[in-house]
Amino acid sequence: MLCIKDKNYLESITKQLYPKVAEIYKTTPKRVERGIRNVIETLSRNRVPRKCYELWEGRKPTNLEFLTRMVEKYELRI
């Protein structure tokens, strides 16, 4: 939701987004990054949802690519 409210977070995920999310959830930026990678790995492994997997032509997206696509998809729904 931070990225939806302020696109600047997508310009610097490691310096701005991860620390902000870590602050909100009382964890570390490294754990935030790893959590996102874990979601991507799980989606890639299970191909769930299949359409999401196909968006990146069978390869795992970077955290930035994944977050950007999720923001775009969310904005299309509203």
PDB file of N, CA, C and O in Angstrom, chain B, residues numbered from 101:
ATOM      1  N   MET B 101       0.823  -1.188   0.000  1.00  0.00           N
ATOM      2  CA  MET B 101       0.000   0.000   0.000  1.00  0.00           C
ATOM      3  C   MET B 101       0.875   1.262   0.000  1.00  0.00           C
ATOM      4  O   MET B 101       0.483   2.299  -0.536  1.00  0.00           O
ATOM      5  N   LEU B 102       2.055   1.158   0.604  1.00  0.00           N
ATOM      6  CA  LEU B 102       2.961   2.311   0.580  1.00  0.00           C
ATOM      7  C   LEU B 102       3.301   2.709  -0.842  1.00  0.00           C
ATOM      8  O   LEU B 102       3.321   3.894  -1.173  1.00  0.00           O
ATOM      9  N   CYS B 103       3.568   1.722  -1.685  1.00  0.00           N
ATOM     10  CA  CYS B 103       3.940   1.987  -3.080  1.00  0.00           C
ATOM     11  C   CYS B 103       2.769   2.543  -3.881  1.00  0.00           C
ATOM     12  O   CYS B 103       2.963   3.318  -4.818  1.00  0.00           O
ATOM     13  N   ILE B 104       1.584   2.155  -3.520  1.00  0.00           N
ATOM     14  CA  ILE B 104       0.406   2.657  -4.217  1.00  0.00           C
ATOM     15  C   ILE B 104       0.181   4.125  -3.852  1.00  0.00           C
ATOM     16  O   ILE B 104      -0.162   4.941  -4.707  1.00  0.00           O
ATOM     17  N   LYS B 105       0.376   4.445  -2.588  1.00  0.00           N
ATOM     18  CA  LYS B 105       0.189   5.821  -2.135  1.00  0.00           C
ATOM     19  C   LYS B 105       1.309   6.745  -2.594  1.00  0.00           C
ATOM     20  O   LYS B 105       1.089   7.928  -2.854  1.00  0.00           O
ATOM     21  N   ASP B 106       2.520   6.184  -2.692  1.00  0.00           N
ATOM     22  CA  ASP B 106       3.674   7.007  -3.053  1.00  0.00           C
ATOM     23  C   ASP B 106       4.617   6.197  -3.943  1.00  0.00           C
ATOM     24  O   ASP B 106       5.351   5.333  -3.464  1.00  0.00           O
ATOM     25  N   LYS B 107       4.587   6.484  -5.231  1.00  0.00           N
ATOM     26  CA  LYS B 107       5.389   5.742  -6.220  1.00  0.00           C
ATOM     27  C   LYS B 107       6.893   5.909  -6.004  1.00  0.00           C
ATOM     28  O   LYS B 107       7.683   5.120  -6.522  1.00  0.00           O
ATOM     29  N   ASN B 108       7.288   6.921  -5.252  1.00  0.00           N
ATOM     30  CA  ASN B 108       8.710   7.137  -4.991  1.00  0.00           C
ATOM     31  C   ASN B 108       9.345   5.940  -4.281  1.00  0.00           C
ATOM     32  O   ASN B 108      10.551   5.721  -4.399  1.00  0.00           O
ATOM     33  N   TYR B 109       8.559   5.179  -3.560  1.00  0.00           N
ATOM     34  CA  TYR B 109       9.094   3.990  -2.887  1.00  0.00           C
ATOM     35  C   TYR B 109       9.628   2.975  -3.898  1.00  0.00           C
ATOM     36  O   TYR B 109      10.574   2.243  -3.605  1.00  0.00           O
ATOM     37  N   LEU B 110       9.031   2.931  -5.072  1.00  0.00           N
ATOM     38  CA  LEU B 110       9.494   1.992  -6.095  1.00  0.00           C
ATOM     39  C   LEU B 110      10.815   2.430  -6.724  1.00  0.00           C
ATOM     40  O   LEU B 110      11.503   1.629  -7.355  1.00  0.00           O
ATOM     41  N   GLU B 111      11.160   3.686  -6.551  1.00  0.00           N
ATOM     42  CA  GLU B 111      12.417   4.183  -7.108  1.00  0.00           C
ATOM     43  C   GLU B 111      13.619   3.801  -6.246  1.00  0.00           C
ATOM     44  O   GLU B 111      14.758   3.816  -6.712  1.00  0.00           O
ATOM     45  N   SER B 112      13.355   3.463  -5.001  1.00  0.00           N
ATOM     46  CA  SER B 112      14.443   3.097  -4.098  1.00  0.00           C
ATOM     47  C   SER B 112      13.941   2.100  -3.061  1.00  0.00           C
ATOM     48  O   SER B 112      13.741   2.439  -1.895  1.00  0.00           O
ATOM     49  N   ILE B 113      13.744   0.871  -3.506  1.00  0.00           N
ATOM     50  CA  ILE B 113      13.158  -0.119  -2.597  1.00  0.00           C
ATOM     51  C   ILE B 113      14.097  -0.486  -1.453  1.00  0.00           C
ATOM     52  O   ILE B 113      13.646  -0.701  -0.327  1.00  0.00           O
ATOM     53  N   THR B 114      15.385  -0.559  -1.727  1.00  0.00           N
ATOM     54  CA  THR B 114      16.305  -0.961  -0.659  1.00  0.00           C
ATOM     55  C   THR B 114      16.587   0.155   0.339  1.00  0.00           C
ATOM     56  O   THR B 114      16.821  -0.117   1.517  1.00  0.00           O
ATOM     57  N   LYS B 115      16.569   1.385  -0.106  1.00  0.00           N
ATOM     58  CA  LYS B 115      16.887   2.511   0.779  1.00  0.00           C
ATOM     59  C   LYS B 115      15.655   3.121   1.448  1.00  0.00           C
ATOM     60  O   LYS B 115      15.755   3.702   2.529  1.00  0.00           O
ATOM     61  N   GLN B 116      14.486   2.988   0.800  1.00  0.00           N
ATOM     62  CA  GLN B 116      13.281   3.619   1.351  1.00  0.00           C
ATOM     63  C   GLN B 116      12.208   2.607   1.737  1.00  0.00           C
ATOM     64  O   GLN B 116      11.735   2.609   2.874  1.00  0.00           O
ATOM     65  N   LEU B 117      11.823   1.744   0.803  1.00  0.00           N
ATOM     66  CA  LEU B 117      10.688   0.855   1.045  1.00  0.00           C
ATOM     67  C   LEU B 117      10.977  -0.182   2.127  1.00  0.00           C
ATOM     68  O   LEU B 117      10.222  -0.290   3.093  1.00  0.00           O
ATOM     69  N   TYR B 118      12.053  -0.941   1.977  1.00  0.00           N
ATOM     70  CA  TYR B 118      12.357  -1.988   2.956  1.00  0.00           C
ATOM     71  C   TYR B 118      12.493  -1.427   4.374  1.00  0.00           C
ATOM     72  O   TYR B 118      11.925  -1.993   5.309  1.00  0.00           O
ATOM     73  N   PRO B 119      13.236  -0.320   4.557  1.00  0.00           N
ATOM     74  CA  PRO B 119      13.330   0.232   5.916  1.00  0.00           C
ATOM     75  C   PRO B 119      11.975   0.696   6.480  1.00  0.00           C
ATOM     76  O   PRO B 119      11.702   0.520   7.667  1.00  0.00           O
ATOM     77  N   LYS B 120      11.137   1.284   5.629  1.00  0.00           N
ATOM     78  CA  LYS B 120       9.827   1.759   6.098  1.00  0.00           C
ATOM     79  C   LYS B 120       8.941   0.590   6.516  1.00  0.00           C
ATOM     80  O   LYS B 120       8.305   0.631   7.569  1.00  0.00           O
ATOM     81  N   VAL B 121       8.902  -0.448   5.690  1.00  0.00           N
ATOM     82  CA  VAL B 121       8.101  -1.630   6.027  1.00  0.00           C
ATOM     83  C   VAL B 121       8.663  -2.285   7.291  1.00  0.00           C
ATOM     84  O   VAL B 121       7.902  -2.715   8.158  1.00  0.00           O
ATOM     85  N   ALA B 122       9.970  -2.361   7.394  1.00  0.00           N
ATOM     86  CA  ALA B 122      10.609  -2.941   8.575  1.00  0.00           C
ATOM     87  C   ALA B 122      10.237  -2.153   9.834  1.00  0.00           C
ATOM     88  O   ALA B 122       9.976  -2.736  10.886  1.00  0.00           O
ATOM     89  N   GLU B 123      10.217  -0.847   9.716  1.00  0.00           N
ATOM     90  CA  GLU B 123       9.837   0.001  10.851  1.00  0.00           C
ATOM     91  C   GLU B 123       8.390  -0.274  11.279  1.00  0.00           C
ATOM     92  O   GLU B 123       8.096  -0.403  12.468  1.00  0.00           O
ATOM     93  N   ILE B 124       7.502  -0.359  10.299  1.00  0.00           N
ATOM     94  CA  ILE B 124       6.082  -0.588  10.593  1.00  0.00           C
ATOM     95  C   ILE B 124       5.872  -1.923  11.289  1.00  0.00           C
ATOM     96  O   ILE B 124       5.096  -2.016  12.241  1.00  0.00           O
ATOM     97  N   TYR B 125       6.558  -2.957  10.818  1.00  0.00           N
ATOM     98  CA  TYR B 125       6.354  -4.304  11.346  1.00  0.00           C
ATOM     99  C   TYR B 125       7.415  -4.733  12.359  1.00  0.00           C
ATOM    100  O   TYR B 125       7.483  -5.903  12.737  1.00  0.00           O
ATOM    101  N   LYS B 126       8.239  -3.784  12.794  1.00  0.00           N
ATOM    102  CA  LYS B 126       9.250  -4.032  13.816  1.00  0.00           C
ATOM    103  C   LYS B 126      10.149  -5.223  13.475  1.00  0.00           C
ATOM    104  O   LYS B 126      10.278  -6.174  14.246  1.00  0.00           O
ATOM    105  N   THR B 127      10.754  -5.140  12.314  1.00  0.00           N
ATOM    106  CA  THR B 127      11.686  -6.156  11.851  1.00  0.00           C
ATOM    107  C   THR B 127      12.845  -5.452  11.154  1.00  0.00           C
ATOM    108  O   THR B 127      13.032  -4.247  11.325  1.00  0.00           O
ATOM    109  N   THR B 128      13.613  -6.186  10.380  1.00  0.00           N
ATOM    110  CA  THR B 128      14.758  -5.583   9.691  1.00  0.00           C
ATOM    111  C   THR B 128      14.487  -5.469   8.190  1.00  0.00           C
ATOM    112  O   THR B 128      13.690  -6.231   7.643  1.00  0.00           O
ATOM    113  N   PRO B 129      15.148  -4.521   7.527  1.00  0.00           N
ATOM    114  CA  PRO B 129      14.998  -4.414   6.070  1.00  0.00           C
ATOM    115  C   PRO B 129      15.405  -5.703   5.351  1.00  0.00           C
ATOM    116  O   PRO B 129      14.800  -6.066   4.342  1.00  0.00           O
ATOM    117  N   LYS B 130      16.408  -6.382   5.854  1.00  0.00           N
ATOM    118  CA  LYS B 130      16.858  -7.642   5.243  1.00  0.00           C
ATOM    119  C   LYS B 130      15.745  -8.688   5.286  1.00  0.00           C
ATOM    120  O   LYS B 130      15.550  -9.426   4.320  1.00  0.00           O
ATOM    121  N   ARG B 131      15.028  -8.753   6.381  1.00  0.00           N
ATOM    122  CA  ARG B 131      13.919  -9.712   6.494  1.00  0.00           C
ATOM    123  C   ARG B 131      12.765  -9.345   5.562  1.00  0.00           C
ATOM    124  O   ARG B 131      12.090 -10.222   5.023  1.00  0.00           O
ATOM    125  N   VAL B 132      12.549  -8.059   5.380  1.00  0.00           N
ATOM    126  CA  VAL B 132      11.514  -7.612   4.441  1.00  0.00           C
ATOM    127  C   VAL B 132      11.885  -8.065   3.028  1.00  0.00           C
ATOM    128  O   VAL B 132      11.060  -8.631   2.312  1.00  0.00           O
ATOM    129  N   GLU B 133      13.130  -7.810   2.637  1.00  0.00           N
ATOM    130  CA  GLU B 133      13.594  -8.221   1.314  1.00  0.00           C
ATOM    131  C   GLU B 133      13.458  -9.734   1.140  1.00  0.00           C
ATOM    132  O   GLU B 133      12.975 -10.206   0.111  1.00  0.00           O
ATOM    133  N   ARG B 134      13.882 -10.478   2.139  1.00  0.00           N
ATOM    134  CA  ARG B 134      13.810 -11.943   2.065  1.00  0.00           C
ATOM    135  C   ARG B 134      12.361 -12.423   1.996  1.00  0.00           C
ATOM    136  O   ARG B 134      12.063 -13.392   1.298  1.00  0.00           O
ATOM    137  N   GLY B 135      11.477 -11.764   2.703  1.00  0.00           N
ATOM    138  CA  GLY B 135      10.063 -12.132   2.665  1.00  0.00           C
ATOM    139  C   GLY B 135       9.473 -11.981   1.270  1.00  0.00           C
ATOM    140  O   GLY B 135       8.700 -12.826   0.819  1.00  0.00           O
ATOM    141  N   ILE B 136       9.839 -10.905   0.594  1.00  0.00           N
ATOM    142  CA  ILE B 136       9.358 -10.683  -0.771  1.00  0.00           C
ATOM    143  C   ILE B 136       9.939 -11.737  -1.706  1.00  0.00           C
ATOM    144  O   ILE B 136       9.233 -12.285  -2.553  1.00  0.00           O
ATOM    145  N   ARG B 137      11.236 -12.018  -1.547  1.00  0.00           N
ATOM    146  CA  ARG B 137      11.851 -13.057  -2.382  1.00  0.00           C
ATOM    147  C   ARG B 137      11.198 -14.414  -2.133  1.00  0.00           C
ATOM    148  O   ARG B 137      11.043 -15.212  -3.058  1.00  0.00           O
ATOM    149  N   ASN B 138      10.820 -14.669  -0.894  1.00  0.00           N
ATOM    150  CA  ASN B 138      10.159 -15.933  -0.563  1.00  0.00           C
ATOM    151  C   ASN B 138       8.810 -16.051  -1.279  1.00  0.00           C
ATOM    152  O   ASN B 138       8.463 -17.122  -1.778  1.00  0.00           O
ATOM    153  N   VAL B 139       8.062 -14.967  -1.330  1.00  0.00           N
ATOM    154  CA  VAL B 139       6.788 -14.966  -2.061  1.00  0.00           C
ATOM    155  C   VAL B 139       7.028 -15.266  -3.540  1.00  0.00           C
ATOM    156  O   VAL B 139       6.316 -16.069  -4.143  1.00  0.00           O
ATOM    157  N   ILE B 140       8.030 -14.616  -4.114  1.00  0.00           N
ATOM    158  CA  ILE B 140       8.349 -14.821  -5.528  1.00  0.00           C
ATOM    159  C   ILE B 140       8.758 -16.268  -5.781  1.00  0.00           C
ATOM    160  O   ILE B 140       8.318 -16.878  -6.755  1.00  0.00           O
ATOM    161  N   GLU B 141       9.597 -16.816  -4.910  1.00  0.00           N
ATOM    162  CA  GLU B 141      10.042 -18.206  -5.060  1.00  0.00           C
ATOM    163  C   GLU B 141       8.873 -19.171  -4.955  1.00  0.00           C
ATOM    164  O   GLU B 141       8.785 -20.134  -5.716  1.00  0.00           O
ATOM    165  N   THR B 142       7.979 -18.914  -4.016  1.00  0.00           N
ATOM    166  CA  THR B 142       6.809 -19.776  -3.845  1.00  0.00           C
ATOM    167  C   THR B 142       5.917 -19.726  -5.076  1.00  0.00           C
ATOM    168  O   THR B 142       5.449 -20.761  -5.551  1.00  0.00           O
ATOM    169  N   LEU B 143       5.679 -18.525  -5.592  1.00  0.00           N
ATOM    170  CA  LEU B 143       4.874 -18.398  -6.808  1.00  0.00           C
ATOM    171  C   LEU B 143       5.543 -19.103  -7.982  1.00  0.00           C
ATOM    172  O   LEU B 143       4.880 -19.783  -8.766  1.00  0.00           O
ATOM    173  N   SER B 144       6.852 -18.940  -8.099  1.00  0.00           N
ATOM    174  CA  SER B 144       7.581 -19.580  -9.201  1.00  0.00           C
ATOM    175  C   SER B 144       7.534 -21.097  -9.097  1.00  0.00           C
ATOM    176  O   SER B 144       7.362 -21.800 -10.093  1.00  0.00           O
ATOM    177  N   ARG B 145       7.691 -21.584  -7.878  1.00  0.00           N
ATOM    178  CA  ARG B 145       7.691 -23.036  -7.660  1.00  0.00           C
ATOM    179  C   ARG B 145       6.304 -23.640  -7.913  1.00  0.00           C
ATOM    180  O   ARG B 145       6.187 -24.691  -8.543  1.00  0.00           O
ATOM    181  N   ASN B 146       5.285 -22.989  -7.434  1.00  0.00           N
ATOM    182  CA  ASN B 146       3.922 -23.529  -7.519  1.00  0.00           C
ATOM    183  C   ASN B 146       3.145 -23.028  -8.722  1.00  0.00           C
ATOM    184  O   ASN B 146       2.084 -23.554  -9.060  1.00  0.00           O
ATOM    185  N   ARG B 147       3.694 -21.997  -9.366  1.00  0.00           N
ATOM    186  CA  ARG B 147       3.011 -21.368 -10.497  1.00  0.00           C
ATOM    187  C   ARG B 147       1.597 -20.935 -10.128  1.00  0.00           C
ATOM    188  O   ARG B 147       0.653 -21.111 -10.898  1.00  0.00           O
ATOM    189  N   VAL B 148       1.475 -20.370  -8.945  1.00  0.00           N
ATOM    190  CA  VAL B 148       0.190 -19.904  -8.444  1.00  0.00           C
ATOM    191  C   VAL B 148       0.298 -18.421  -8.185  1.00  0.00           C
ATOM    192  O   VAL B 148       1.207 -18.029  -7.454  1.00  0.00           O
ATOM    193  N   PRO B 149      -0.532 -17.578  -8.709  1.00  0.00           N
ATOM    194  CA  PRO B 149      -1.435 -17.908  -9.796  1.00  0.00           C
ATOM    195  C   PRO B 149      -0.665 -18.037 -11.107  1.00  0.00           C
ATOM    196  O   PRO B 149       0.300 -17.312 -11.350  1.00  0.00           O
ATOM    197  N   ARG B 150      -1.096 -18.942 -11.918  1.00  0.00           N
ATOM    198  CA  ARG B 150      -0.401 -19.246 -13.168  1.00  0.00           C
ATOM    199  C   ARG B 150      -0.196 -18.002 -14.032  1.00  0.00           C
ATOM    200  O   ARG B 150       0.859 -17.814 -14.638  1.00  0.00           O
ATOM    201  N   LYS B 151      -1.204 -17.177 -14.073  1.00  0.00           N
ATOM    202  CA  LYS B 151      -1.119 -15.957 -14.883  1.00  0.00           C
ATOM    203  C   LYS B 151       0.038 -15.075 -14.419  1.00  0.00           C
ATOM    204  O   LYS B 151       0.740 -14.489 -15.243  1.00  0.00           O
ATOM    205  N   CYS B 152       0.235 -14.978 -13.123  1.00  0.00           N
ATOM    206  CA  CYS B 152       1.337 -14.189 -12.575  1.00  0.00           C
ATOM    207  C   CYS B 152       2.668 -14.759 -13.031  1.00  0.00           C
ATOM    208  O   CYS B 152       3.569 -14.015 -13.419  1.00  0.00           O
ATOM    209  N   TYR B 153       2.791 -16.069 -12.987  1.00  0.00           N
ATOM    210  CA  TYR B 153       4.019 -16.746 -13.421  1.00  0.00           C
ATOM    211  C   TYR B 153       4.295 -16.463 -14.892  1.00  0.00           C
ATOM    212  O   TYR B 153       5.439 -16.240 -15.285  1.00  0.00           O
ATOM    213  N   GLU B 154       3.242 -16.475 -15.699  1.00  0.00           N
ATOM    214  CA  GLU B 154       3.394 -16.269 -17.137  1.00  0.00           C
ATOM    215  C   GLU B 154       3.794 -14.830 -17.485  1.00  0.00           C
ATOM    216  O   GLU B 154       4.362 -14.588 -18.550  1.00  0.00           O
ATOM    217  N   LEU B 155       3.508 -13.895 -16.613  1.00  0.00           N
ATOM    218  CA  LEU B 155       3.856 -12.500 -16.870  1.00  0.00           C
ATOM    219  C   LEU B 155       5.358 -12.318 -17.065  1.00  0.00           C
ATOM    220  O   LEU B 155       5.798 -11.434 -17.801  1.00  0.00           O
ATOM    221  N   TRP B 156       6.127 -13.153 -16.406  1.00  0.00           N
ATOM    222  CA  TRP B 156       7.577 -13.035 -16.494  1.00  0.00           C
ATOM    223  C   TRP B 156       8.187 -14.143 -17.338  1.00  0.00           C
ATOM    224  O   TRP B 156       9.377 -14.438 -17.226  1.00  0.00           O
ATOM    225  N   GLU B 157       7.372 -14.747 -18.174  1.00  0.00           N
ATOM    226  CA  GLU B 157       7.821 -15.746 -19.151  1.00  0.00           C
ATOM    227  C   GLU B 157       8.624 -16.874 -18.515  1.00  0.00           C
ATOM    228  O   GLU B 157       9.654 -17.285 -19.051  1.00  0.00           O
ATOM    229  N   GLY B 158       8.161 -17.369 -17.386  1.00  0.00           N
ATOM    230  CA  GLY B 158       8.763 -18.528 -16.762  1.00  0.00           C
ATOM    231  C   GLY B 158       9.999 -18.270 -15.926  1.00  0.00           C
ATOM    232  O   GLY B 158      10.553 -19.208 -15.353  1.00  0.00           O
ATOM    233  N   ARG B 159      10.446 -17.035 -15.837  1.00  0.00           N
ATOM    234  CA  ARG B 159      11.607 -16.735 -14.997  1.00  0.00           C
ATOM    235  C   ARG B 159      11.139 -16.021 -13.735  1.00  0.00           C
ATOM    236  O   ARG B 159      10.051 -15.448 -13.699  1.00  0.00           O
ATOM    237  N   LYS B 160      11.959 -16.062 -12.721  1.00  0.00           N
ATOM    238  CA  LYS B 160      11.620 -15.359 -11.491  1.00  0.00           C
ATOM    239  C   LYS B 160      11.900 -13.867 -11.666  1.00  0.00           C
ATOM    240  O   LYS B 160      12.979 -13.484 -12.118  1.00  0.00           O
ATOM    241  N   PRO B 161      10.935 -13.031 -11.311  1.00  0.00           N
ATOM    242  CA  PRO B 161      11.162 -11.589 -11.407  1.00  0.00           C
ATOM    243  C   PRO B 161      12.022 -11.100 -10.250  1.00  0.00           C
ATOM    244  O   PRO B 161      12.150 -11.772  -9.226  1.00  0.00           O
ATOM    245  N   THR B 162      12.596  -9.948 -10.422  1.00  0.00           N
ATOM    246  CA  THR B 162      13.287  -9.300  -9.308  1.00  0.00           C
ATOM    247  C   THR B 162      12.225  -8.774  -8.345  1.00  0.00           C
ATOM    248  O   THR B 162      11.045  -8.703  -8.689  1.00  0.00           O
ATOM    249  N   ASN B 163      12.648  -8.408  -7.148  1.00  0.00           N
ATOM    250  CA  ASN B 163      11.696  -7.837  -6.195  1.00  0.00           C
ATOM    251  C   ASN B 163      11.043  -6.580  -6.764  1.00  0.00           C
ATOM    252  O   ASN B 163       9.841  -6.373  -6.599  1.00  0.00           O
ATOM    253  N   LEU B 164      11.830  -5.745  -7.431  1.00  0.00           N
ATOM    254  CA  LEU B 164      11.289  -4.518  -8.010  1.00  0.00           C
ATOM    255  C   LEU B 164      10.265  -4.826  -9.095  1.00  0.00           C
ATOM    256  O   LEU B 164       9.196  -4.216  -9.126  1.00  0.00           O
ATOM    257  N   GLU B 165      10.577  -5.760  -9.981  1.00  0.00           N
ATOM    258  CA  GLU B 165       9.627  -6.138 -11.037  1.00  0.00           C
ATOM    259  C   GLU B 165       8.332  -6.667 -10.432  1.00  0.00           C
ATOM    260  O   GLU B 165       7.239  -6.326 -10.883  1.00  0.00           O
ATOM    261  N   PHE B 166       8.466  -7.490  -9.423  1.00  0.00           N
ATOM    262  CA  PHE B 166       7.296  -8.073  -8.773  1.00  0.00           C
ATOM    263  C   PHE B 166       6.441  -6.988  -8.117  1.00  0.00           C
ATOM    264  O   PHE B 166       5.228  -6.944  -8.322  1.00  0.00           O
ATOM    265  N   LEU B 167       7.067  -6.121  -7.337  1.00  0.00           N
ATOM    266  CA  LEU B 167       6.324  -5.066  -6.654  1.00  0.00           C
ATOM    267  C   LEU B 167       5.664  -4.109  -7.644  1.00  0.00           C
ATOM    268  O   LEU B 167       4.519  -3.700  -7.452  1.00  0.00           O
ATOM    269  N   THR B 168       6.382  -3.761  -8.689  1.00  0.00           N
ATOM    270  CA  THR B 168       5.830  -2.862  -9.704  1.00  0.00           C
ATOM    271  C   THR B 168       4.596  -3.475 -10.350  1.00  0.00           C
ATOM    272  O   THR B 168       3.580  -2.802 -10.526  1.00  0.00           O
ATOM    273  N   ARG B 169       4.686  -4.745 -10.700  1.00  0.00           N
ATOM    274  CA  ARG B 169       3.551  -5.433 -11.328  1.00  0.00           C
ATOM    275  C   ARG B 169       2.372  -5.528 -10.369  1.00  0.00           C
ATOM    276  O   ARG B 169       1.229  -5.353 -10.791  1.00  0.00           O
ATOM    277  N   MET B 170       2.615  -5.797  -9.106  1.00  0.00           N
ATOM    278  CA  MET B 170       1.525  -5.895  -8.130  1.00  0.00           C
ATOM    279  C   MET B 170       0.842  -4.541  -7.947  1.00  0.00           C
ATOM    280  O   MET B 170      -0.379  -4.479  -7.803  1.00  0.00           O
ATOM    281  N   VAL B 171       1.610  -3.469  -7.953  1.00  0.00           N
ATOM    282  CA  VAL B 171       1.025  -2.126  -7.855  1.00  0.00           C
ATOM    283  C   VAL B 171       0.168  -1.845  -9.083  1.00  0.00           C
ATOM    284  O   VAL B 171      -0.946  -1.336  -8.964  1.00  0.00           O
ATOM    285  N   GLU B 172       0.686  -2.174 -10.259  1.00  0.00           N
ATOM    286  CA  GLU B 172      -0.075  -1.965 -11.497  1.00  0.00           C
ATOM    287  C   GLU B 172      -1.375  -2.756 -11.475  1.00  0.00           C
ATOM    288  O   GLU B 172      -2.430  -2.229 -11.828  1.00  0.00           O
ATOM    289  N   LYS B 173      -1.305  -4.016 -11.062  1.00  0.00           N
ATOM    290  CA  LYS B 173      -2.503  -4.861 -11.023  1.00  0.00           C
ATOM    291  C   LYS B 173      -3.518  -4.298 -10.038  1.00  0.00           C
ATOM    292  O   LYS B 173      -4.715  -4.275 -10.323  1.00  0.00           O
ATOM    293  N   TYR B 174      -3.049  -3.848  -8.890  1.00  0.00           N
ATOM    294  CA  TYR B 174      -3.946  -3.280  -7.883  1.00  0.00           C
ATOM    295  C   TYR B 174      -4.645  -2.041  -8.424  1.00  0.00           C
ATOM    296  O   TYR B 174      -5.852  -1.871  -8.249  1.00  0.00           O
ATOM    297  N   GLU B 175      -3.878  -1.181  -9.080  1.00  0.00           N
ATOM    298  CA  GLU B 175      -4.458   0.059  -9.600  1.00  0.00           C
ATOM    299  C   GLU B 175      -5.487  -0.204 -10.697  1.00  0.00           C
ATOM    300  O   GLU B 175      -6.439   0.562 -10.846  1.00  0.00           O
ATOM    301  N   LEU B 176      -5.310  -1.260 -11.450  1.00  0.00           N
ATOM    302  CA  LEU B 176      -6.281  -1.615 -12.488  1.00  0.00           C
ATOM    303  C   LEU B 176      -7.596  -2.094 -11.893  1.00  0.00           C
ATOM    304  O   LEU B 176      -8.643  -1.985 -12.531  1.00  0.00           O
ATOM    305  N   ARG B 177      -7.547  -2.621 -10.681  1.00  0.00           N
ATOM    306  CA  ARG B 177      -8.742  -3.146 -10.035  1.00  0.00           C
ATOM    307  C   ARG B 177      -9.606  -2.050  -9.440  1.00  0.00           C
ATOM    308  O   ARG B 177     -10.801  -2.251  -9.221  1.00  0.00           O
ATOM    309  N   ILE B 178      -9.005  -0.873  -9.170  1.00  0.00           N
ATOM    310  CA  ILE B 178      -9.811   0.183  -8.553  1.00  0.00           C
ATOM    311  C   ILE B 178     -10.377   1.132  -9.562  1.00  0.00           C
ATOM    312  O   ILE B 178     -11.078   2.076  -9.198  1.00  0.00           O
TER     313      ILE B 178
END
